[in-house]
Amino acid sequence: MPKISDRLQHAWNAFRYGEQVRYRDYGPGFYYAPSRPIRRIGTERSIVMALYNRIAMDVANIGIKHVRLDENDRYLEDIDSKLNLCLQVEANIDQTSRAFMQDVVLSMLEEGVVAVVPVVTTLNPTITGSYDIEVMRTGKIVQWYPEYVTVNLYNQETGLREDVTLPKSTVAIIENPFYAIMNEPNSTLQRLIRKLNLLDAIDEQSGAGKLDLIVQLPYTIRSEARRLQAKERKKDIEMQLAGSKYGIAYIDAAEHVTQLNRSVDNNLMKQIEYLTSMLYSQLGMSEDLLKGVADEKVNLNYINNTIEPIISAICNEYKRKFLTKTARSQRQTIKFFREPFKLVPVDNLAEIADKFTRNEILSSNEIRQVIGMKPSNDPKADELRNSNMPHEGEDGLAVDQDQLSYEQSAGNLNDLDAQLSALESSLRQSGLLNLSLQHYASPYYDPVKAHEYYEEHKHLKGRTSSAGLNDQGREASQFVKKQLQARKKARIEQAKTKRDTTIKESSSTTKTANELEKEKTKQEIDSFAAQMQSQIEAIRSSMSSLSKDEKARVAEKVAKLRESVAVKRQDLNAAYKEFSAKNTQAHKVATVGARELYKQETDKAKEDYQRELEAEMGKIQSETSFQGKKRKR
């Protein structure tokens, strides 16, 4: 808790501070932000500004970073630079990074080209390229030169917009990728703006409050006297309408009134609708996007065909102007990152999260961040791992290094087999091996393995075949095969269940034994700790009345106690590790035995199936009533 005197001395109040600097010269004041560019009247009064604003908001929604790439041009890390601060936090004192990006895109869409100027840098950019950008501003290019441009820029010090001539090499000049569609004098968007302004003018005329009446007088107006008389009559009707409370006037019985403000049909709205639909199609947009009811495919098409060209043009220009060749050779770049899960519905998010974590693309904490949850403190939540698969060291079982070495060696052997298969394939393609088998077009056919399979099974040829049997014999053979296959499948399933049960019981026994050993070790540790604590408390209570020599002897005693604690800890850890290793080895032996027994029983079931099938098929083939008629040649 701070002291009351410190609070009175250092506390700050905005109203008290405002009174102290009331007469300070702040500079010129405005009723609106002078740093914000003023949009053209024609654009503001049409629906085009809504289109500009939607595109600018979507582009600003994509983050841009100053990053470093690896040797494969993949994102490696963010670079802690002032340029990255401008791109991520604030571009200047008036705009955040997102508001600045929206300003850039709005100005670019309206003017066709926009200049992004580094206003404040660490070094002079006209002398050296090794500078860092601290403040960025957008400006309108008012004059073009071969190597320079004049930019109308907001001056933060004076509060006014000023024209500044700068080299093109230090200014990011971003051109609208859709310039031919939006900014050319006769482009689709400019024609639409002119039609909309024309429609606004017609609406103003029709809503100006005029009656548009023609009064037919009962006499001809050809002489000057009659014209003066008609003007006097018109003024009289105007005075009656203006002076009447309810706008009522009277005319003579011989006078007639004709109203002209009837609607006149024209094709202006049809032209506007046609130009709007054409503009949407050329920009890759639709009306559903502005309404916010577009589906995922329409949104994806809009992002890829409209947003991506604009953000790529901005990043490429930043990279070209704000990063030197040395920085680019050090794999520095400007990249944009879009969040792919923003368009995903909630009901599909769980399935996507399962696929990303199961295939080890995203960790659990990264998925939690996407759905707005705090990261988990579990270390496994930051690992790329498939939770559905067993991992090393889980369930209290240690990893067998011999097994890992064996698996690594087996992998090496598999690699050698793959290399030998590739050599044989190249030899077959060159015509040096098995020339008689070149008619086999399949790349998966291996004549060596096919010959080995034939030699192994040639004694079975014809013994289990239903060739030479009539329809009744084939039905009998199919019935026998189904019965034998069902018996074989049942034996294999029974062996599999027995194997899984044995492994599960061994794992449970191993885990229980480890837990019991842990509990036993914990009790021993607690007992030893209680003894040590009593000795420590005794020493602590006698410290105040000891002399210097006695304190030295107590220090030696404390050192011996510390050594005994270390020895006890080491002994307990070694004993537990030894027990765990033996227990794990017993579990591994039981697991290997169960799998070996399962393999033996499976092989035995297959052999019995084959033997019984041969015997039964022999009986069916020898039965004369099942034999088919032999064809004569």
Secondary structure, 3 states (H helix, E strand, C coil): CCCHHHHHHHCCCHHHHHHHCCCCCCCCCCCCCCCCCCCCHHHHCCCHHHHHHHHHHHHHCCEEEEEEECCCCCEEEECCCHHHHHHHCECCCCCEHHHHHHHHHHHHHHHCEEEEEEEEECCCCCCCCCCCEEEEEEEEEEEECCCEEEEEEEECCCCEEEEEEEEHHHCEEEECCCHHHHCCCCCHHHHHHHHHHHHHHHHHHHCCCCCCEEEECCCCCCCHHHHHHHHHHHHHHHHHHHHCCCCCCCCCCCCEEEECCCCCCCCHHHHHHHHHHHHHHHHCCCHHHHHCCCCHHHHHHHHHHHHHHHHHHHHHHHHHHHCCHHHHHCCEEEEEECCCCCCCCHHHHHHHHHHHHHCCCCCHHHHHHHCCCCCCCCHHHHCCCCCCCCCCCHHHCCCCHHHHHHHHHHHHHHHHHHHHHHHHHHHHHCCCCCHHHCCCCCCCCCHHHHHHHHHHHHHHCCCCCCCCECHHHHHHHHHHHHHHHHHHHHHHHHHHHHHHHHHHHHHHHHHHHHHHHHHHHHHHHHHHHHHHHHHHHHHHHCCCCCCHHHHHHHHHHHHHHHHHHHHHHHHHHHHHHHHHHHHHHHHHHHHHHHHHHHHHHHHHHHHHHHHHHHHHHHHHHHCHHHECCCCCC
